[in-house]
């Protein structure tokens, strides 16, 4: 049986937020946004290399209601 891809809920859309910088800078941003109540730190992806030396990225998928 093929894997089923979950369908988005009607009226909701996934939006991705991307943070790019040094590992220390990206971690600091994630924790500052967590402290502000924006998003749980654990909801961000692991740090991934961008291909530039010393630079990483992390992605947060945020679900928003759209009209």
ChimeraX attribute file (.defattr): number of C-alpha atoms within 10 A of each C-alpha:
attribute: neighborCount
match mode: 1-to-1
recipient: residues
	/A:1	3
	/A:2	4
	/A:3	5
	/A:4	6
	/A:5	6
	/A:6	6
	/A:7	6
	/A:8	10
	/A:9	10
	/A:10	9
	/A:11	9
	/A:12	12
	/A:13	14
	/A:14	14
	/A:15	11
	/A:16	11
	/A:17	11
	/A:18	13
	/A:19	18
	/A:20	17
	/A:21	17
	/A:22	16
	/A:23	16
	/A:24	11
	/A:25	14
	/A:26	19
	/A:27	19
	/A:28	12
	/A:29	15
	/A:30	20
	/A:31	17
	/A:32	14
	/A:33	14
	/A:34	15
	/A:35	12
	/A:36	9
	/A:37	10
	/A:38	11
	/A:39	17
	/A:40	14
	/A:41	17
	/A:42	11
	/A:43	13
	/A:44	19
	/A:45	13
	/A:46	12
	/A:47	17
	/A:48	13
	/A:49	16
	/A:50	13
	/A:51	8
	/A:52	8
	/A:53	8
	/A:54	11
	/A:55	17
	/A:56	21
	/A:57	19
	/A:58	20
	/A:59	16
	/A:60	20
	/A:61	15
	/A:62	13
	/A:63	13
	/A:64	11
	/A:65	10
	/A:66	9
	/A:67	6
